[in-house]
Amino acid sequence: MGWLSESEARVLSALSALADCNPFLPERIELERAALGDAFVETGSVWHAEADLLRIHPNIPALAARIESLVPELRRRLAEGASARPTELRHYEGAVRHLLYLRHEPLWFRLALLADDGQSTSERVDGFADFARDVEHFLTVVDAAKLPGPVDPAFLFAWGYQIRRAFHFTYRRIHGGSMPAAQLRAAVWQSIFTWDAARYRRALIERMGDIPTLVTGPSGTGKELVARALALSRFVPFDARKRVFATDVTASFFPVNLSALSPTLIESELFGHRRGAFTGAVADRTGWLETCGSDGTVFLDEIGELDPGIQVKLLRVLQSRRFQRIGETEERRFEGKLVAATHRDLSEQIAAGRFRADFYYRLCADLIETPTLREQLAEGPGELENLLAVIAARVAGPDEGPALAEQVRDFVERELGRDYAWPGNVRELEQCVRNVLIRGHYTPHRLGAELGADPLAAALREGALSADALLRRYCTHVYARCGSYEEAARRLGLDRRTVKAKLDRELLEELKASR
């Protein structure tokens, strides 16, 4: 027999694979089963956050015990001169990384919680010395040239921190116990680490920021949660000498809601501007593309609303990573990652000439689609309870959460019915929980009924408006919604001066008062 028994080799292989697997795919379950044998605990096919967000998965302690038993023994045999094949050394290195993660996970978890709470994570990390000693103890016993990945303690420390952050912001913030929700979490994990984590670790860490991510799905399905998970889970180098991470992850996410800004303001927000470049530019401004740095992420929400002229400029950014501030000729480099989101069907937008096909094909190299709440609830009656438990605990606190979740469930079954479509998706479910908490009931927002009661809609049905009156009222409605002459003009296909001239000031005040 060699330095490993058959059972040890099987367990070592599983422990190594677990260190690099996507935790939200079914393969994780089979790897845990292979590593634990009779000690494996059946918990279902999907990992998702329960109402008790800090509950430990039951197989984690068993895996830790198995690793702490096997890896030190294998290290002893290697130190005594045991001969191992390259595949066995690769599995040993993976199992060591798994051991390092489980031993030092509480430190990274504390930092992830700080980041989740919006607190700074740029403090000195005193636990690195213990981590570095573990790396030296378990990995220097093997010639580094024979190992498949880096053995630099600072790199491995940063890698462990990235894994913990990625799991936290994916597992704790993207809710749902259904298979569509699990597939969404798995897709987010792949967008961070690709499907081959070993290759990502070897060669892609500094290249993943070059690949934009496009998140699509109906409103209220968590597209910004996906974007935040991607942004807050990027690799951040660790400075072993100063004992600090290079970037505070809480300051690495730069969201821009494109539907709420005029094209001029969007361009200024993204690219920055020089003083005097346009009316109102009273000082130089640094845009988000420049501010975010190499570890940051710019999130463009509602990319389907973007002005075609800015699409051209962003296309150049994606192609060359170069841009210019408004009013300048100096070229600057975009070092970060771009994530975009839309609820629109971009293929329809392209066919209508409102979205550039070349821009779309630059964006869609990495595509994530968020599922509707209806798709999640179709998995079974228990999924509504799963989501209510998490939302109610967040809204009312862990003590009152269970009772509130039960009240909302009873209300939904009694007043809305289990087949209610939830057109507002998870966002609507959250509002339902808050309404029941405050008023004891929830009345769905009937968009169709609201439209039918609108005076403009009624006048249109009756044919009571002249062409000029219709233009005045419609210009006023659009301006009231977007708050900008430039944006209203873009949406209407008119000159901004025409929009300004056609505004009905009395109607505008009525619309503002009713909002």
N, C-alpha and C positions, 0 to 999 in steps of 0.2 A: 504494500500500500504506500502511496506517496505521502506528501505532507498534509494532504486533506483527505478525509473520508468522503464517500459518495454523498452522505447526508450533509456533511459540512459544506461540500462544494455546491450542493443544491441551495442551501440556505444562504451561503455567501453570495451566490449569483443573484438571488432574489433581493437581498438587502442592498446590493450594489445598484440594481435596476430601480429600486424604490427611490434612491437618492436622486435620480434623474427623470422619473416618470411624471406624466401629467396627473396630478392627484384627483382630477375631476373626470377621468376616463375610467371605464370598467377594468382596464388592465391593472389599476392599483389594487383592486380587490383580490385578483388572482395572485399578484405578487405578495400581498400580505398573507394570503393563505399559504403560499409556498414557504414563506419565511417563518411562520408561526406554527404550522401544523395543527395539532389538537388544541393549541392555545388560541387559535383564531376565533374572534367573536363576530357572528353575523350581524350586520347593522343595516342592511339594505344596499342598493346599488348606487345611491346618490348621496354625496356629501353636501349638506346644506346647513346654514346657520339655524340653530334652534332659538327659542325664546331666551334660553340661558346661553348668551353669546360666548361665555368663557368656559363652557363645558368641554372637558377633554375627551377626545375620541377614544373609545375603550381599547382599541388595538395599539395605541401609541405607547402606553407603559409596557406592554408585552414586547413590542418591538425594541424598546430601549433596553429591556432586560436581556433579550436575545443578543443584541449587538454588544452590550457590555460583557457578555459572557464569551462570545466567539472572537471578536476582534483582538482583544488583548492576548488571548491564547495564540492566535495566528501571528501576532507581532513577536511573541516570544520565540516561536519556531523559526521565523525568518532571522531573528537576531542570532540564533544558534546555528545558522547556516543552511536552513532548509532550502531546497531548490524548487522554485515555482515557475510554471510556464507563464508566458506573456498574458494569456487570457486570465489566469488566476491572479496575477498581479493587478490587472485592470479591475477585476472584481474586488480585490482587497482595497485598492485605492478608493473605489466607489463606496464600499462599506465604511471606510475611515471617514469619508466626507459625511456620510449618514450619521456616524457616531458623533462627529464634531458638531453637527447641526443639533442633535438631540441634547447634547451636553450644554451647549451655549445658547440654545433657543430662547430661554427666559430674558437674556439681555437684549436680543434683537426684538423680541416681542414688546418689551417695555418701550423701545424706541418707536416701534410701529404704532403703539397706542398713543404716544406723544404726537406723532405725525397725524394720526387720525383726529386728534383733538385740536389740531392746528398749532401745537406748541413747537418750539424750535428743537431740532435734532442735531444742532451743530456743537453740542457740548463735548467735552473730552470723554472718551470711552475707556474707563479704567480696566475693563475686563479683557482687553486684548492680550495682555501679558500671559494670562492663563491659557488663552486660546493658542497663542504662538508656541507655548511649551507643549501642548497636546499635538500640534502639527509636527513639531520636531521629533517628539517621542514616537509617533506612529508612522511617519512617512520617511524620515531620514534613514530608517533601517533598510530602505530599498534605494537602489541607485535611481536618482531622479530621471535619468535618461530612459529608464525602462517603464516609467509611469506615463499614462495617457494624457495627463493634464498638468497644469501649473501646481507647484508645491509652495509657492510664495504665501506665507501666512497672511499678509495684508490682502492679497487677492482673494484667498479663501474666506477671509473674514467678511469682505465686502460681498462675496457671493452668497454666504449664508444670510446676511442681512437682506439682500435682494429677494431671496426665496421667501423669507418670513414676511416681508412687506407685500410681496405679490400674493401670497396665500391670504394674508389678512384682508387686503382691499378687494380681493375677488370673492373670498368665502364669506366675509362678514358684511359686505355691502351689496352684493348681487344676490338677492334672496330668491327663494323658491326651491321646493323639493321635487319638482317635476323633472322629467327628462329634458324638455326644452330649456329649462333654467340650467340644468347641469351641463348641457351642450354649450350654452352661452358661456359659462364659467370656463369650460375646457377651451373654447375658442379664444377667450381672453388670455389664458395661460400660454397658448401657442403663439399669440401675437407678441407676448413678452419674450418667450424663450425659444420659439419655433417648435416644431415637432421633434427635433433632435437637440436636446439640451447639451449633450456633450460637444457637438459642433458649435453651438452657440457659445459655450464656455471657451472653446479653443480659439475661435476665429471671428465671431460675429458681434461680440459685446460692443465694440466701437462702431459697428456698421448698422445696427438695427435702427438707429435714429434717422438713417437715410431713407428708410422705407415708411411712407405715410400709411395711416390706417383710416379706412372709411367705415363708419358705423351707421347702419341704416335700420329703420324700423319706425312704426307709428309713434305718435306723440305719447308720452307717459310710460314708455317701456324701459326707461333707464339708460338711455344713450350716454348721458353725461356721467352716470356712475361708471360705465364702461371706460369712458375717456379718462376719468380720474384714476381708475385702477391702473390703466396703462401708464399714465403719467407718473404716479407715485410709486411705481414698481420698477422703474428703470435702474440699471446698474449705476452705483455711485462709488467711485474709488475711495479707498481708505488710506490715510496718511499714517504709516506706522510710527514715524518719528514724533509727529504732533499728537497722535492718538485721536484724530478727528476724521469724520467723513468729509469729502471734498465739497459736498453740496447739502444744504438743508432742504430735504425733500418737500417740506411744507411750502417752500417758495419756488417750486419748480413747475407749477401748473398755471397756465395763462389762458383762461377761457375768453372767447369773444363771441357774443351773440350777434350774428350778422343781420338778423331780421330786425333788430332794434336800433340799428345805426344807419346813417346815410352813407353813400359810397365814399364821400370825402372823409368822414370820420373813420370808416373802416380802414381806408388806406393809411390814415395817420396812425391809427391804433397798431396796425401791423408793421408798417414800414418806417414809421417815424417821419418827422418833417424838419425842415430848416425854418428858422424864423423868417416870417414874411412870405412864405411859400404860397399862402392863400389867406383870405380874410379870416382873422381870428387867430392866426399862427403868430402869437406875440413872443414866443420863445422857442428855442430848439427843443425837439422832443425825440426821445429814444423809443422806437416801437418794440412790440413784443418779440418780433423775429430776432432782434438784436439783444434784447434784455434776457431772453430765456437761457442763453448759454448752452453748452454742449449736453448738459444733463437735464435740460428743461423740455417742456412740451407745450406747444401752442394748440389750443383746441378751438376749432372753427365750427360753432354750432349753427345749424340751418345753412349749410353750404349751398343748398339748392336755391337760396335767395340771393346769391352773390352776383354783383354786377359783372357783365361779360368783360368789361375793361380790366377789372381787378383779377378776373380769372386768368387773363393773359399774363399778368404780372406774377401771380402765384405759380402759374405753369413754369415760368422761367426759374422761380425759386426751387421748384421740385426738380427741374432738369439740371441746373447748374449750381444750386445752393447760393446764388448771388442775388443781391437786391440793392436798391438805392433808396435813400430817404427822399421824400417829396421835396423838390427844389434843390437837390444836390446831384452831382455827377459821380461822386466817389462811390465805388462799389464796396459793399460790405457782405460778409458771409453769414449765412444762417447755419448755426451749429446744432440746433436742437431737432426735435421730432415734431411732425405735424399730424394731428388727429382731426378728422372732420366728421360731421354727423348731419343727417338729414332725414326728415320724415317723408320727403317727396320721392316719387319714382323718377330717378334721374334719366332713365331711358326715354320716358315721355318728355322730360325737359329737353333732352338732346334733340328729339324728333321735332319739337316745337321751336327749336332754335334758341332756347333760353340758357342752355348749358353746353359748353364746348366738349366735344367728344374726346379731343386730345387731353384736355384737363381731367376728364373722368378716368381715362385709362392710366394717367399718372397717379390718381388717387386710389384706385381699386386694387393695387397689388396685394393689399391685405384687407380683406373685407369681413366685417362682423355684422350679423343681422340679429337684432333683439326680438324675442318672441312677444306676441301679445299676451295679455292676461288671460284671454279666452283660451288660447292655445295651452297655457300652463294649467288652467283649471280643468281642461278636458282630460287630463291624466287621471283624475279621480276626485271623489269628494273630500279627501283628506288634504288636498293642496290648499284649499281656501283656509282651513284651520292653520296650516303651516305659516302662510303669509300673514294671517291676522295675528298670530302669536308674536311674530317678530315686530310687526308694525305697532301693535298695541303696547308692547314692552318699551319701544322707543318713544311712544307718545305719552304714556302714563307712568312709565317706570316699571321696574321688574316686579314690584309688589302688587300693583294694581293691574298690570298688564293682562294676566290670565282672565280676570273677571271681565275686563273690558272686551277682550277678544271673544269671550262667550256671548256677551251682550250683542256685539256686532254680528256675530254668526247667526244668532237667533233672529235679529232684525232682518238680515238679508234673506233668510229662509222664509220668514213670515211675510215681508213686504215686497221684496224684489224677486225672490225665487232663485233656485240654484242655476237656472238657465239664463239669468241676466247676462247681457253681453259685455258689460263693462267697457263701453266705447272709449273712456278715458284711461283705460289700462290701470297699471299699478298706482299711478298718480291719483286716479279717481278713487281707488280702494282706500288710499291713505286719507283722502278727504272724507270719505264715508266714515272711517274710524273717528276722525276728529269731530264730525258732525254728531255722531252718536254719543261721543264723550260729552259734548257741550249741551246738546239739545235733546238727546235721546232718540233722534230720528235722522233720516237722511233723505232728501228729495233730489233725485238725479237731475242734472242740468240738461233740459231738453233743448238742444240747439235748434231743432226744426220748429218747435213751438215758438221759440224766441224770434226766429226769422219771420214767422207768420205774423207776429204781433208788431213787428217793426214798421213804423210809419212809411219809410221809404219802400219797403216790400209791398205794403198795402197799396200805396200810390201807383206802383208799377203794375200790380194786378188790375187795378181799375183804369189804367191808362190816363191818369189825371195830371200828368206832368208834361210840360213842353220840353223840347230838346235842351233848351238853355237851362231850365229849372232842374232837369235831371242831371246835367253836367255839374251845376253848382252844388247840388246836394251830394252827389257822389264824390266830387273832389273834396268836399268838407268831411265826409265819412272817412275817406282814405287818409286825409291829413290828420284827423283826430286819432286815428289808429297808429300811425307811424311817427307823428310829431315832427316831421321834417319836410320842407318844401322839396328838397332834392329827392328824397326817397319817394314821396308821393308822386312827383313828376316821373320818376323811373317806372313806378308801378302802373301809372296811367298812360305812359307813352306821350306825355305832354311836356312843354317847356315849363320850368319852375315859375316863370313870371305869369304864365297862364293859370297855373294852380293858385298862385297868390291872389290873382285878380278875381278868380271865381269863388273864393271862399265866402260862405254865408256865415258872418260873424255871430249872429244870433243863434243859429243852429249849432255852431261850434261850441258856444257856451253851454247850451243844453246838453250836448254830447259829453262835454267835460264833467258837468255836474252829475250825470247819470252813471259815470264810471265807478 
